[in-house]
Amino acid sequence: MAFIELRGVSKQFGGVRALRGVDVAFEQGRVHALLGENGAGKSTLIKTLAGAVQPDSGEITIAGQRAQLSPRSSKQLGIAVVYQEPMIYPHLSVLENIFMGQELVSPGGFLRRGEMATRATPTLTRLGLDPSILEQPMGALSIGYQQLVLIVQALIQGARALIFDEPTSILSKEETDRLLGILRGLRESGHAVIYITHRIEEVYQIADEVTVLTDGAVVGHFPIAEIGSEQLLALMSGASKRDYQKRSSQGRVTGAPILAAEHLCVPPYAQDLSWQIYAGELTCVYGLVGSGRSESFQAVFGHLRPASGRILLGGQPVAPRSPAHAIRLGIGYLPEDRKLQGIFADKNLEFNQTASVLRAFLQWLGKLDLRGLVRATDQGMREYGVKAKHPGVQIALLSGGNQQKILFTRWAKSKLKVLILDEPTRGIDVGTKAEIHEFIRRLVDSGVGVVVITSDLEEALQIGDRILVMRKGRIVEDLRGEALNPETILSAAIGARS
């Protein structure tokens, strides 16, 4: 009997279907790899098992019993998650992190530290950790050791199933080998191990079976000995289901690049980047989390300072000192996190749409043309289909898609030379996504240099004239035309190509 089983589990966020009738089972004493490109539904599945997300339909059983999971009950039932970036209390000791929420306390209210240390020591030793680290601050340990401590925490708190979310993406080879060895030990001791990774080679080193998700649905489940890496890549990329038309702008791009980078280094995110962006061509930058795709263009926008290399705008060297300086140069940036970095939540639509172009509405003695601001906002709302009663509505009251339209309008009306769009359609419904794609194409056709940074492979293939693939801070592919193949792109992004 499977320890964890999901039957027909579905979850929708607004217009986005994150999980579509997922059936999957995880057994104790086996390592089960869970694969899929960014946006395939893996994170939602993890959060569902951790109790942080409630499914809209379907059922979950734990040890044969139907369960309604919450963060507390998930732990109580023996499920633990070790995330890509360890969730720790850095200023507390290793010992305090291990027993967080399950401290041993004396009748007088004092921690029984000696008893806690005695209880933790055998598990620490089993995982190759020196018990002397127990009194060190958790933040003083390397990422690899922090992950091991969280495994100790899970085992001491009674975990029977451990979920690992991209655990080796930021580890050295030595740390990776040590972790994989520990996972083999967990399998031998009868734990269920769910292993999420983009590294195909690790799947063949550690997994007993593999399940592939695409667009929130299970598209394949196999014993690892019965499927080859090429078939896995095809399933992950959805290559067998999709036929992407090549962009009509092929061959229209002429002249010098409107934006270029020469040997740009933005430590620790990106190194030795050289690329060119052309007006009239939509360039997508695709890469997995941690590839450096966003950070390298944040340097172009003046948010990060490059250590070396050059940025050229219209053939002339520029060095944006800040986002405000970049805007004055003619470079705009729509950030990935619209709520934290994009919108002014307590302000109205007029303020949010015109925040970057207020200079154009200055009158004599520095007064603002308030009527002009309202007219411009009203025109932008009509042009880009923003659904709101009037420009005075607070932006926080709008849907995510309408908020994103307002942000797009802000930049589209700014008379820019270059616009960088970071995950411009994340978290919005399918209809609004199609609208924004059309707005982007309109901007490209107007002669603006447009860069779309995305972790959505399907989106990159749908809208990109050209795709730059990044991995570990480097450009590993620069593709156009017939070379825009999903398997080629995904294999480059995950390092499956030599």
Secondary structure as UniProt FT lines:
FT   STRAND          4..13
FT   TURN            14..15
FT   STRAND          16..26
FT   TURN            28..29
FT   STRAND          31..35
FT   TURN            38..39
FT   HELIX           42..49
FT   TURN            50..51
FT   STRAND          57..62
FT   TURN            63..64
FT   STRAND          65..66
FT   HELIX           71..76
FT   TURN            77..78
FT   STRAND          79..82
FT   TURN            90..91
FT   HELIX           94..98
FT   TURN            99..101
FT   TURN            107..108
FT   HELIX           113..126
FT   TURN            127..128
FT   HELIX           131..135
FT   HELIX           138..140
FT   HELIX           143..156
FT   TURN            157..158
FT   STRAND          161..165
FT   TURN            167..170
FT   HELIX           173..188
FT   TURN            189..190
FT   STRAND          192..196
FT   HELIX           200..206
FT   STRAND          209..214
FT   TURN            215..216
FT   STRAND          217..223
FT   HELIX           224..226
FT   HELIX           229..237
FT   TURN            238..241
FT   TURN            248..251
FT   STRAND          259..266
FT   TURN            267..269
FT   STRAND          270..277
FT   TURN            279..280
FT   STRAND          282..287
FT   TURN            289..290
FT   HELIX           293..300
FT   TURN            301..302
FT   STRAND          308..313
FT   TURN            314..315
FT   STRAND          316..318
FT   HELIX           323..329
FT   STRAND          331..334
FT   HELIX           338..342
FT   TURN            345..346
FT   HELIX           349..354
FT   TURN            355..356
FT   HELIX           358..361
FT   HELIX           364..366
FT   HELIX           370..383
FT   TURN            384..385
FT   TURN            391..392
FT   HELIX           395..397
FT   HELIX           400..412
FT   STRAND          418..422
FT   TURN            424..427
FT   HELIX           430..445
FT   TURN            446..447
FT   STRAND          449..454
FT   HELIX           457..463
FT   STRAND          466..471
FT   TURN            472..473
FT   STRAND          474..480
FT   HELIX           481..483
FT   HELIX           486..494
//
